[in-house]
Amino acid sequence: MTAAKEEEPAAVRAGARGRRAVVASLMLCMGLAALDSTIVSTAVPQIVGDLGGFSVFSWLFSGYLLAVTVTLPVYGKLSDTFGRKPVLIAGSILFLLGSLLCALAWNMAALIAFRIVQGLGGGALQGTVQTLAADLYPLEQRPKIQARLSTVWATSAVAGPALGGVLAAYADWRWIFLINLPLGAVALWLLIRHLHEPQRARKTAERPRIDWAGALTVFACGGVLLTALVQGGVAWPWLSPPSMALFGTGLALIAALVLIERRAAEPIIPGWVWRRRTIAAVNLALGALGLLMVAPTVFLPTYAQSVLGLAPITAGFVLSVWTLSWPVSAALSQHVYRRIGFRNTAMLGIGTATLILFAFPFLPYPGEAWQPTLLMLLLGAALGLFQLPLLVGVQSTVGWSERGTATASVLFCRQTGQTIGAALFGAVANGVLAARLGGAGDLDSVTKSLDSGTPDEHVRRAVAEAVHSVYFGAACAAGLAFLVLLLVAPRRFPVLKNPGD
């Protein structure tokens, strides 16, 4: 890890007590963002029963995801321009406003619209929290705070469906959104009271200019392309006119965005994000991470219930074990990358993950529950060794004025990878099922038929083969990330010294 001097001022200044309060607020914000991604899933029957709109309920998830993803680059640039505190406070207020409106929704269309408002605030929570974590601590201590945030994310993601089910069953589904208000209020109070960013000298005396044209184009471009990926093969066939129109519009908007950003004085997505080898390599590698994560998070529960015959709670446990090993591995990764560097540590993690993912298709049929559970435990440990060194490494190669943009670009690529992975692997799974079942059925209809009656052995084997194919694709994505780090990333990250941190 080479070092260069950073000219930007030190990170957030806070005493020990104030820093602990700020960390608590960051963990609350991260918990809210993670919880809201999953908590709605188990309450869908109650929501649809109350509001109707079964045909469009999937937009409760897609709309939120789209809004979070397309706002990440915008909030990253704004936090570099105006500071982290005002961006995080504004985002938190917007998220809480969206939560309140969701609780007051009178029909499905209103609820979807208000979920998008939530997502517009959620983008600030995800990106700015990660950036502030790097501001608060020097390089040597960043793995600790990042491991805490990983633990919060993992715990919230696993607990979300259970909490949503409890609230929907014993209270009312509207409490799923109302519960955000007191938690968010505490986080806001802690931020306002204890977070004090130092004054930073501007490069020029001019008032900062916001690239509104770039921001709007990012919104439009991301929204169009992600809608095409989310709805393609679901609401309409991939080669249908709606898909072609969306992809064509998205490509045109990409061209427009490149022109706008090249001319902008302060572009939302500056060119250096892709010109610097370190950041470009990490963006691509974590995009591949988002892609491969779809295999366990989306398809493993179906495999556990349909093939192994496990109850939903037990199937959830098979998935959740990686949330135990991931944060532990991430916290310990500092001892590895201090010896062999960021790139080599990440390569060790993703190389191990590739072998684990390749092993999944070779599990015996139907197998025992402990077999995929063990693989998930090992996979979490491998990915913890992969992701955190790359995130900490990128944040350590840029100064304060670029850290928000760099962090947002990494998170944006990971989110985009997940969206592409959901569309791609969904098509792979449905294609395998159609081939095995004579051209009829997709994963959703097959799993519903398995739940409703006696499982058919032929169908169970078809589901197993479909999920195995998805895991093989995920292993290929992991191998691609390994190659990107090997061929594109520098052997040693150009780490900046932050003497004032």
Disulfide bonds with the S-S distance in Angstrom:
none
